[in-house]
Amino acid sequence: MKKSTFGACTLLAVLASILLAACGGTGAVEEAGQTPSLTQKAKAAGPGKTSSSQAKNQQGGIPPQLKTIEEKRRFLTTAYMKQARAAFDLGDYEQAKKFAASALEVDPNNQAARDFVRKMAALLGERPETAEMVQKRFTDEAKARIQKTRMMVEELLIKADLALENKNYDEAIQRCEDALLAIRYNPYIQKNSDLERKVLAKKAAIQKAVQDRKKAEAALLAAQAKAKLKEREQEQAIRKLHKVRRLFEQANIAFMAKRYDDCAKNLELLLQVDPGNQAARKLLEVTQDARHENNKVTYERRWKTEWAKTFDDLMHADIPQTESVVFDKRHWRDVLRRKPIETFQVEQSQVSVEDQAVLDKLNSTMAEYSFQEAELDSWVRYLQTVTEVNFYISPKVRELDPEETTLTNVHFPRMPVAKALNLITRLRPSLRWKVEDGVVQVITAEENVGRVYTKFYEVRDLVAKLQNFVGREIYITPPGATPPEPEIPE
């Protein structure tokens, strides 16, 4: 009798935990040997079998008004016993015994359910279970479920490691959450067990690994951005250096041609690009001094011309007019010798010596030309190397589209460089070339406006201002009249 009481108490404690887990979380009592799913309940049994959870669902589920555990236990016990009696009336003693056993699991103190189980066991010819047998059965069942949960947890942790290796952090953490849910869902595993602590430690390690990897990725992105910024700064520095050199070259060409305004303009642009360039500042001062000296010479020449002209006018003004009309025979003699103004032609002597030397060099230098895909700087550098002549590329040429200046699949036979340049300008209509100030300049079609030549014409007689000389008043006295008295000058 003592053994029976001890077994009943133990059984009551075990079933109470099952009832609390079932009533509080799932709303149904699991059959012995089944493992709960993480997202849904176990599927229904095959044809001819009805599980205890199905019996509860057939009764319409637990009404929401049943708030307490005692009310739920009473409701489930009543539902199972109705199913047991229905199966008994149909002669299905095995099924009736299962429903009664389910009611007994929910309420171990239900004497009617216990008697019904014994009655069905007697009808089936089974020996009734003692308390020790029931305790052993539940103990074995608990061990099996614990082992099954442990295996499930180990499998989930392996999947979490694989997800972590594949950098799928969300999935790795979700696997750990599933493992914790499996542990806490199992009523036979105590809270804060070794297995639960192991899963929590794994989850913390994964979260730390996620944070470390995110920090490493952020550091990598920062390093890449820094390297890209440094590369861009280097490109800007190289571009700035090339621009400074180009402006220096243009300023030098303008200074040698005595175009001091253009030289000063290029140097001022250079100082805008590189304000700390002391060489450009010194050259700008030299250019301003040279421009001042050049203007001084020009003004002195103009002053001398005006001085001579003024003296000529004074000399002519002092000569009194004694005749009514005076013709300048020497002037009209020069007018008779004039011829019609011919069309302006450039004489050979008007081409500078250095420009003629460059043209002769281009016409005499023979070379072969094979450009598979040569950019502007590439083929210009080749021509400069072959001829040993300075080439200059206009800034407007560099602003053109690369397709308009790149030579692709261009092959010329051996010919002079001047002829090759003419062929290149035909292939690339937006390009032109000319020789000026001893440099071969590659320019655009809009910049090819020709060269300005100076020719002097004698036009002083057309622009000179005529002096107004007051003539003597002529008075013819008629016959018999008294001539007027001459006016006394003031």
C-alpha positions as CSV (number, residue, x, y, z in Angstrom):
1,M,0.0,0.0,0.0
2,K,2.9,2.4,0.7
3,K,4.5,1.5,-2.7
4,S,1.2,2.3,-4.4
5,T,1.0,5.7,-2.7
6,F,4.6,6.6,-3.5
7,G,4.1,5.6,-7.1
8,A,0.9,7.6,-7.4
9,C,2.6,10.7,-5.9
10,T,5.5,10.4,-8.3
11,L,3.2,9.9,-11.2
12,L,1.1,12.9,-10.1
13,A,4.3,15.1,-10.1
14,V,5.3,14.0,-13.6
15,L,1.8,14.4,-15.1
16,A,1.4,17.7,-13.4
17,S,4.4,19.1,-15.3
18,I,3.0,17.6,-18.6
19,L,-0.3,19.2,-17.9
20,L,1.2,22.6,-17.1
21,A,3.3,22.5,-20.3
22,A,0.4,21.3,-22.4
23,C,-2.3,23.6,-21.0
24,G,-0.1,26.7,-20.9
25,G,1.6,26.3,-24.3
26,T,0.1,23.8,-26.7
27,G,-3.4,23.3,-25.5
28,A,-3.2,19.5,-25.9
29,V,-1.6,16.5,-24.2
30,E,1.2,14.7,-26.1
31,E,1.2,10.9,-26.4
32,A,4.0,9.0,-24.9
33,G,7.2,8.7,-27.1
34,Q,6.3,11.7,-29.4
35,T,8.6,14.8,-29.7
36,P,7.0,18.2,-30.2
37,S,7.7,20.1,-33.4
38,L,9.2,23.6,-33.2
39,T,6.6,25.3,-35.4
40,Q,3.6,23.0,-35.4
41,K,2.1,19.9,-33.6
42,A,2.6,16.3,-34.6
43,K,0.5,15.2,-37.6
44,A,-2.6,13.1,-37.1
45,A,-2.4,9.4,-36.8
46,G,-3.2,7.0,-39.7
47,P,-6.7,5.7,-40.6
48,G,-8.5,3.9,-37.8
49,K,-6.5,5.6,-35.0
50,T,-7.5,8.7,-33.1
51,S,-5.0,10.6,-31.0
52,S,-5.7,12.3,-27.7
53,S,-5.2,15.8,-29.3
54,Q,-7.6,14.8,-32.1
55,A,-10.2,13.9,-29.4
56,K,-9.8,17.3,-27.9
57,N,-10.1,19.0,-31.2
58,Q,-13.2,17.0,-32.0
59,Q,-14.8,18.5,-28.9
60,G,-14.3,22.0,-30.3
61,G,-11.1,22.8,-28.4
62,I,-10.8,24.5,-25.0
63,P,-13.1,27.5,-24.7
64,P,-11.3,30.7,-24.0
65,Q,-13.4,31.3,-20.8
66,L,-11.6,28.4,-19.1
67,K,-8.9,30.4,-17.5
68,T,-7.5,28.3,-14.8
69,I,-5.5,25.0,-15.0
70,E,-8.2,23.2,-12.9
71,E,-10.9,24.2,-15.3
72,K,-8.8,23.0,-18.3
73,R,-8.0,19.7,-16.6
74,R,-11.7,19.1,-15.8
75,F,-12.7,20.0,-19.4
76,L,-10.1,17.6,-20.9
77,T,-10.9,14.8,-18.5
78,T,-14.6,15.0,-19.3
79,A,-13.9,15.1,-23.1
80,Y,-11.6,12.0,-22.9
81,M,-14.0,10.0,-20.8
82,K,-16.8,10.7,-23.3
83,Q,-14.7,9.4,-26.1
84,A,-13.7,6.4,-24.0
85,R,-17.3,5.5,-23.3
86,A,-18.2,6.0,-27.0
87,A,-15.5,3.6,-28.0
88,F,-16.6,1.1,-25.3
89,D,-20.2,1.2,-26.7
90,L,-18.7,0.4,-30.1
91,G,-16.8,-2.5,-28.7
92,D,-13.4,-1.0,-29.3
93,Y,-11.8,-1.7,-26.0
94,E,-8.3,-0.8,-27.0
95,Q,-9.3,2.6,-28.1
96,A,-11.5,3.1,-25.0
97,K,-8.5,2.2,-22.9
98,K,-6.4,4.8,-24.6
99,F,-8.9,7.6,-24.1
100,A,-9.3,6.7,-20.4
101,A,-5.5,6.6,-20.0
102,S,-5.4,10.1,-21.6
103,A,-7.9,11.3,-19.1
104,L,-5.9,9.7,-16.3
105,E,-2.7,11.5,-17.5
106,V,-4.5,14.8,-17.3
107,D,-6.1,14.1,-13.9
108,P,-4.1,11.3,-12.0
109,N,-6.6,11.6,-9.1
110,N,-9.6,10.7,-11.2
111,Q,-10.8,7.4,-9.8
112,A,-13.4,6.8,-12.5
113,A,-10.7,7.0,-15.2
114,R,-8.4,4.7,-13.3
115,D,-11.2,2.1,-12.8
116,F,-12.2,2.4,-16.4
117,V,-8.6,1.7,-17.5
118,R,-8.4,-1.4,-15.2
119,K,-11.8,-2.6,-16.6
120,M,-10.6,-2.3,-20.2
121,A,-7.3,-4.0,-19.3
122,A,-9.2,-6.9,-17.7
123,L,-11.5,-7.2,-20.8
124,L,-8.4,-7.2,-23.0
125,G,-6.8,-9.9,-20.8
126,E,-3.9,-7.6,-19.7
127,R,-2.3,-7.6,-16.3
128,P,-2.9,-4.3,-14.6
129,E,0.1,-2.0,-14.2
130,T,1.5,-1.3,-10.8
131,A,2.8,2.0,-9.6
132,E,6.4,0.9,-10.1
133,M,5.6,-0.1,-13.7
134,V,3.9,3.2,-14.4
135,Q,6.9,5.1,-12.8
136,K,9.4,3.1,-14.9
137,R,7.4,3.7,-18.1
138,F,7.3,7.4,-17.5
139,T,11.0,7.5,-16.5
140,D,12.0,5.7,-19.7
141,E,9.8,7.9,-21.7
142,A,11.4,11.0,-20.1
143,K,14.9,9.7,-20.9
144,A,14.0,9.0,-24.5
145,R,12.5,12.4,-25.0
146,I,15.5,14.1,-23.3
147,Q,17.9,12.2,-25.6
148,K,15.8,13.0,-28.7
149,T,15.8,16.7,-27.7
150,R,19.6,16.6,-27.1
151,M,20.2,15.1,-30.6
152,M,17.9,17.7,-32.1
153,V,19.8,20.5,-30.3
154,E,23.2,19.1,-31.5
155,E,22.0,19.0,-35.1
156,L,20.7,22.6,-34.8
157,L,24.1,23.8,-33.4
158,I,25.9,22.1,-36.3
159,K,23.6,23.9,-38.8
160,A,24.3,27.2,-36.9
161,D,28.0,26.7,-37.4
162,L,27.5,26.0,-41.1
163,A,25.4,29.1,-41.5
164,L,28.1,31.1,-39.6
165,E,30.8,29.9,-42.0
166,N,28.6,31.0,-44.9
167,K,28.2,34.4,-43.3
168,N,24.4,33.8,-42.9
169,Y,24.3,35.4,-39.5
170,D,20.5,35.6,-39.2
171,E,20.1,31.9,-39.9
172,A,22.8,31.0,-37.4
173,I,21.1,32.9,-34.6
174,Q,17.7,31.5,-35.6
175,R,19.1,28.0,-35.3
176,C,20.2,28.8,-31.7
177,E,16.8,30.2,-31.0
178,D,15.2,27.0,-32.3
179,A,17.5,24.9,-30.1
180,L,16.5,27.0,-27.0
181,L,12.9,26.6,-27.9
182,A,13.3,22.8,-28.2
183,I,14.9,22.6,-24.8
184,R,12.3,24.8,-23.1
185,Y,9.5,23.0,-24.8
186,N,10.6,19.7,-23.3
187,P,9.0,19.4,-19.8
188,Y,11.6,16.7,-18.7
189,I,14.6,19.1,-19.0
190,Q,15.1,21.4,-16.1
191,K,15.5,25.1,-16.4
192,N,19.1,26.4,-16.7
193,S,20.4,22.9,-17.5
194,D,23.8,22.2,-18.9
195,L,22.4,21.8,-22.3
196,E,20.6,25.1,-22.2
197,R,23.7,26.8,-20.9
198,K,25.7,25.3,-23.8
199,V,23.2,26.6,-26.3
200,L,23.2,30.1,-24.7
201,A,27.0,30.1,-24.8
202,K,26.9,29.1,-28.5
203,K,24.4,31.9,-29.2
204,A,26.6,34.5,-27.4
205,A,29.7,33.3,-29.3
206,I,27.8,33.6,-32.6
207,Q,26.6,37.1,-31.7
208,K,30.1,38.1,-30.8
209,A,31.4,36.6,-34.0
210,V,28.7,38.5,-35.9
211,Q,29.8,41.8,-34.2
212,D,33.5,41.1,-34.9
213,R,32.8,40.3,-38.5
214,K,30.7,43.4,-38.9
215,K,33.5,45.5,-37.3
216,A,36.0,43.8,-39.7
217,E,33.8,44.5,-42.7
218,A,33.3,48.1,-41.6
219,A,37.1,48.5,-41.1
220,L,37.7,47.0,-44.6
221,L,35.2,49.3,-46.2
222,A,36.8,52.3,-44.4
223,A,40.3,51.1,-45.6
224,Q,39.0,50.8,-49.2
225,A,37.4,54.2,-49.0
226,K,40.6,55.7,-47.7
227,A,42.7,54.0,-50.4
228,K,40.2,55.2,-53.0
229,L,40.4,58.7,-51.7
230,K,44.2,58.6,-51.7
231,E,44.2,57.3,-55.3
232,R,41.8,60.1,-56.3
233,E,44.1,62.7,-54.6
234,Q,47.1,61.3,-56.4
235,E,45.2,61.5,-59.7
236,Q,44.2,65.1,-58.9
237,A,47.8,65.9,-58.1
238,I,49.1,64.4,-61.4
239,R,46.4,66.3,-63.3
240,K,47.4,69.5,-61.5
241,L,51.0,68.9,-62.3
242,H,50.2,68.4,-66.0
243,K,48.1,71.5,-66.1
244,V,50.9,73.5,-64.5
245,R,53.4,72.3,-67.0
246,R,51.1,73.0,-69.9
247,L,50.5,76.6,-68.7
248,F,54.2,77.1,-68.2
249,E,54.8,76.0,-71.9
250,Q,52.1,78.3,-73.2
251,A,53.5,81.2,-71.2
252,N,57.0,80.5,-72.5
253,I,55.7,80.4,-76.1
254,A,53.8,83.6,-75.7
255,F,56.8,85.4,-74.0
256,M,59.2,84.4,-76.8
257,A,56.7,85.7,-79.3
258,K,56.5,89.0,-77.3
259,R,52.8,88.4,-76.6
260,Y,53.1,89.6,-73.1
261,D,49.4,89.8,-72.4
262,D,48.9,86.2,-73.2
263,C,51.9,85.2,-71.2
264,A,50.6,87.1,-68.1
265,K,47.1,85.5,-68.6
266,N,48.6,82.0,-68.6
267,L,50.7,82.7,-65.5
268,E,47.7,84.1,-63.7
269,L,45.7,80.9,-64.5
270,L,48.7,78.9,-63.2
271,L,48.6,80.8,-59.9
272,Q,44.9,80.0,-59.6
273,V,45.7,76.3,-59.9
274,D,48.8,76.5,-57.7
275,P,48.8,79.6,-55.6
276,G,52.1,78.7,-53.9
277,N,54.2,78.5,-57.0
278,Q,56.9,81.0,-56.5
279,A,58.5,80.5,-59.9
280,A,55.2,81.5,-61.6
281,R,55.1,84.7,-59.4
282,K,58.6,85.7,-60.4
283,L,57.9,85.0,-64.1
284,L,54.7,87.1,-63.9
285,E,56.8,90.0,-62.5
286,V,59.3,89.6,-65.3
287,T,56.4,89.5,-67.8
288,Q,54.9,92.7,-66.4
289,D,58.3,94.4,-66.6
290,A,58.8,93.3,-70.2
291,R,55.3,94.4,-71.1
292,H,56.0,97.8,-69.6
293,E,59.3,98.1,-71.5
294,N,57.6,97.0,-74.7
295,N,54.8,99.6,-74.2
296,K,57.4,102.2,-73.4
297,V,59.2,101.7,-76.7
298,T,55.8,101.7,-78.6
299,Y,54.8,104.9,-76.9
300,E,58.2,106.6,-77.5
301,R,57.9,105.7,-81.2
302,R,54.3,107.1,-81.3
303,W,55.4,110.3,-79.5
304,K,58.3,110.9,-82.0
305,T,55.8,110.5,-84.8
306,E,53.4,113.0,-83.3
307,W,56.3,115.4,-82.5
308,A,57.5,115.3,-86.1
309,K,54.0,115.7,-87.5
310,T,53.3,118.7,-85.2
311,F,56.5,120.4,-86.3
312,D,55.6,119.9,-89.9
313,D,52.3,121.5,-89.3
314,L,54.0,124.5,-87.6
315,M,56.4,124.9,-90.4
316,H,53.6,125.0,-93.0
317,A,51.5,127.3,-90.8
318,D,54.2,130.0,-90.8
319,I,54.3,130.3,-94.6
320,P,51.9,133.1,-95.6
321,Q,49.5,132.3,-98.4
322,T,50.0,134.7,-101.4
323,E,48.1,132.8,-104.0
324,S,44.4,131.9,-104.1
325,V,45.0,128.2,-105.0
326,V,48.2,126.3,-104.6
327,F,48.7,122.8,-105.8
328,D,51.4,120.5,-104.4
329,K,53.0,119.3,-107.6
330,R,55.2,116.8,-105.8
331,H,52.2,115.2,-104.1
332,W,50.3,114.8,-107.3
333,R,53.4,113.4,-109.0
334,D,53.3,110.6,-106.4
335,V,49.6,110.1,-107.0
336,L,50.2,109.6,-110.7
337,R,52.8,106.9,-110.0
338,R,50.4,104.9,-107.8
339,K,49.1,101.5,-109.0
340,P,45.9,99.6,-108.0
341,I,46.3,97.7,-104.6
342,E,47.1,94.1,-105.4
343,T,45.7,91.1,-103.6
344,F,47.6,90.4,-100.4
345,Q,50.1,87.6,-100.8
346,V,52.4,86.2,-98.2
347,E,56.0,86.6,-99.3
348,Q,58.6,84.0,-98.5
349,S,60.5,86.6,-96.5
350,Q,57.5,87.1,-94.2
351,V,57.7,83.5,-92.9
352,S,60.1,83.5,-89.9
353,V,63.4,81.6,-90.2
354,E,62.5,79.2,-87.3
355,D,59.1,78.4,-88.8
356,Q,60.6,77.7,-92.2
357,A,63.2,75.4,-90.5
358,V,60.4,73.4,-88.8
359,L,58.5,73.1,-92.1
360,D,61.6,71.9,-93.9
361,K,62.1,69.3,-91.1
362,L,58.6,68.0,-91.4
363,N,58.8,67.7,-95.2
364,S,62.2,66.0,-95.1
365,T,61.7,63.5,-92.3
366,M,60.5,60.1,-93.5
367,A,58.8,57.6,-91.2
368,E,56.4,54.7,-91.1
369,Y,53.1,55.0,-89.2
370,S,51.2,52.1,-87.6
371,F,48.8,52.9,-84.9
372,Q,46.6,50.1,-83.6
373,E,44.8,52.2,-81.0
374,A,46.9,55.3,-80.2
375,E,45.5,58.1,-78.0
376,L,46.3,61.8,-78.7
377,D,49.4,62.1,-76.5
378,S,50.7,58.8,-77.8
379,W,50.8,59.5,-81.6
380,V,51.9,63.2,-81.0
381,R,54.8,61.9,-78.8
382,Y,55.7,59.5,-81.6
383,L,55.8,62.3,-84.2
384,Q,57.8,64.5,-81.9
385,T,60.4,61.8,-81.3
386,V,60.7,61.1,-85.0
387,T,61.2,64.7,-86.1
388,E,62.9,66.1,-82.9
389,V,60.6,69.1,-83.2
390,N,58.5,70.5,-80.4
391,F,54.8,69.8,-80.6
392,Y,52.1,71.6,-78.7
393,I,48.5,70.4,-78.1
394,S,45.9,73.1,-77.8
395,P,43.7,73.0,-74.6
396,K,40.6,72.9,-76.8
397,V,41.9,69.7,-78.5
398,R,42.1,68.0,-75.1
399,E,38.5,69.0,-74.4
400,L,37.3,67.0,-77.5
401,D,35.9,63.5,-77.2
402,P,38.6,60.8,-77.1
403,E,37.1,59.2,-80.2
404,E,37.7,62.3,-82.2
405,T,41.5,62.3,-81.4
406,T,42.3,58.6,-81.1
407,L,43.8,56.8,-84.1
408,T,42.5,53.3,-84.5
409,N,43.8,50.8,-87.0
410,V,45.7,53.5,-88.9
411,H,48.6,52.3,-91.1
412,F,50.5,54.7,-93.5
413,P,53.4,53.7,-95.7
414,R,56.7,55.5,-95.5
415,M,56.1,59.2,-96.1
416,P,57.1,62.7,-94.8
417,V,55.7,63.7,-91.5
418,A,54.0,66.8,-93.0
419,K,52.0,64.5,-95.4
420,A,51.1,62.2,-92.5
421,L,49.8,65.1,-90.5
422,N,47.6,66.1,-93.5
423,L,46.2,62.6,-93.7
424,I,45.5,62.5,-90.0
425,T,43.5,65.7,-90.2
426,R,41.5,64.2,-93.0
427,L,40.7,61.1,-90.8
428,R,39.9,63.3,-87.9
429,P,38.1,66.4,-89.3
430,S,38.0,68.2,-86.0
431,L,41.9,68.4,-85.9
432,R,44.2,70.8,-87.7
433,W,47.9,71.6,-87.5
434,K,50.1,74.6,-88.1
435,V,53.7,75.9,-87.5
436,E,54.0,79.0,-85.4
437,D,56.8,80.4,-83.3
438,G,59.0,77.4,-84.2
439,V,56.4,74.9,-82.7
440,V,54.1,72.4,-84.4
441,Q,50.7,73.2,-82.9
442,V,47.9,70.7,-83.0
443,I,44.7,72.7,-82.9
444,T,40.9,72.4,-83.5
445,A,39.2,73.4,-86.8
446,E,37.7,76.4,-85.0
447,E,41.1,77.7,-84.0
448,N,42.6,77.4,-87.5
449,V,41.9,81.0,-88.4
450,G,45.3,81.6,-90.1
451,R,48.2,83.7,-89.2
452,V,48.2,87.5,-89.1
453,Y,50.8,89.2,-91.3
454,T,51.6,92.9,-91.2
455,K,51.9,95.1,-94.3
456,F,52.2,98.9,-94.3
457,Y,50.4,101.2,-96.7
458,E,50.9,105.0,-97.1
459,V,47.6,106.5,-95.9
460,R,48.8,109.7,-94.2
461,D,47.2,111.8,-96.8
462,L,43.9,110.2,-96.1
463,V,43.9,110.5,-92.3
464,A,45.8,113.8,-91.9
465,K,43.7,116.7,-90.8
466,L,43.7,119.7,-93.2
467,Q,44.7,123.0,-91.8
468,N,42.3,125.9,-92.3
469,F,44.2,128.9,-93.7
470,V,42.3,132.2,-93.9
471,G,42.8,133.7,-97.3
472,R,43.1,137.4,-98.2
473,E,39.9,139.1,-99.0
474,I,39.9,140.2,-102.7
475,Y,37.9,143.3,-103.6
476,I,37.7,144.6,-107.1
477,T,36.9,148.3,-107.2
478,P,34.3,149.2,-109.8
479,P,35.0,152.2,-112.1
480,G,34.3,155.5,-110.5
481,A,34.1,154.1,-107.0
482,T,36.3,154.9,-104.0
483,P,38.2,151.8,-102.8
484,P,37.6,151.0,-99.1
485,E,40.2,151.6,-96.6
486,P,42.1,148.5,-95.6
487,E,41.4,147.0,-92.2
488,I,44.0,147.5,-89.6
489,P,44.9,144.2,-88.0
490,E,44.4,144.0,-84.3
